[in-house]
Amino acid sequence: MRNQNIAKVLKEYRKRNHLSVNDVSILLEDRSFTAAPKTIYGWESGQANPSADILLTLCDLYNITDILEAFGYDSNENFHVTPSERTIIEAYRAHPEMHEAVSVLLGCSVPRKGSVSAHNTATKEVSHPKQHSSGTNTTCLLYTSPSPRDGLLSRMPSSA
């Protein structure tokens, strides 16, 4: 599949960098690529496309850092989700009460002090019994979560 933006972008970035077609030809030759000015004009007019190696070299010469964006590709366009990832996403969406816990687990956010999420997972402020020489207590956050047995106990029938 051809991207029609390649020709336009190559010409635009060459001009932005104040380079002539002859300059580009020489710079490519310095990097062990042979491209006559006529070939470069062909790339810029859309008659042909440079090889992948030459395209990457041109991006380097033209100071193009985000190649996908420069050539008009959406960075999410090639974002694929496997069936198992889809199942996880669907389960996540079905349980909004777990969003904060999952975010903390994955390192996507920091829990709020004193917050409580699903299964009574809590963040508590605890004062350390030892005082510093300044006379102040050391404060730390303690994260508590239920034991796997807690879920079993809640599902067990109560004895009469």
Buried (B, 14 or more C-beta within 10 A) or exposed (E): EEEEBBBBBBBBBBEEEEBEBEBBBEBBEEEEBEBEBEBBBBBBEBEEBBEEEBBEBBBEBBEBEEEEEBBEBEEEEEEEEEEEEEEEEEEEEEEEEBBBBBBBEEEEEEBEEEEBBBBEBBBEEEEEEEEEEEEEEEEEEEEEEBEEEEEEEEEEEEEE
